[in-house]
Amino acid sequence: MWIIFAAAVVPGLLLLYYVYSKDFNPEPKRLIWKGFLYGAISVFVSTLISGPLLNMGLYVNEPKTLLEAVKVSFFGAAIPEESAKLFMLWLLLRNCREFDERYDGIVYAAAVGLGFACVENLMYVVSSGAAWFYVSATRALFAVPGHFAFAIAMGYYYSKNHFEWHRTSGLDRLKVWLVPVLLHGIYDTLAFSSELDVAWSGLITIALIYFCYRLFKSTRARILNEAERNKHESLNNLEEQ
């Protein structure tokens, strides 16, 4: 049982450590774990959104057409999950004095996003029975890094709005929610579509892998660029003091 638990949780914790280790002025660990817990809670908060949308007929749980795949990807996953994570991130940071640098938004968003990913991953792996190893391996390669990438985008725009509010437009402010939703929705649409038609599944799977590659590459670049910017700003502040 402990092996299954580790297989579900360790990938998310490693990604959290990666983004945390790039912080020139590390955030308090208690707040990181608090964010992680908030992310875990957001799994259940998201059902308060997805449940009513399902009852309204906006999506079905088992899509059989491309349109149904798009609907379940956005209304069943992307919109409720990213909305729940953004709400929990806001709860975490609304009165947080430690949130004083742009990179901090990325760190805290990663904690929330990976808290969500680990709990969701654990639910999938435990329910998969004898196929737990295959499920944990595929989700470690795609699903968990996917949530990580969505979280980094959310954290980037959250910080941008927080520290540059007077210079941001209405669209910029919306991006903190819209960009993660679009990335998540496109990812899930490709994943669901690959299972609909055997004739097209190979090409769609290749498209999904390429999308993930570009997404993770841009995510890593954003982390490194923001971390380096944060380091330079911190050093400049120290020199001025």
Salt bridges, closest charged atoms under 4 A:
GLU81 OE1 - HIS184 NE2 3.45
GLU82 OE2 - LYS85 NZ 2.86
GLU82 OE2 - HIS184 ND1 2.72
GLU120 OE1 - ARG139 NH2 2.95
GLU120 OE1 - HIS147 NE2 2.90
GLU164 OE2 - ARG102 NH1 2.49
GLU164 OE1 - LYS160 NZ 3.40
GLU164 OE2 - ARG167 NH2 3.73
GLU164 OE2 - ARG229 NH2 3.69
ASP172 OD1 - LYS175 NZ 3.84
ASP188 OD2 - HIS184 NE2 3.41
GLU226 OE1 - ARG102 NE 3.33
GLU228 OE2 - HIS232 NE2 3.01
GLU233 OE2 - ARG229 NE 3.25
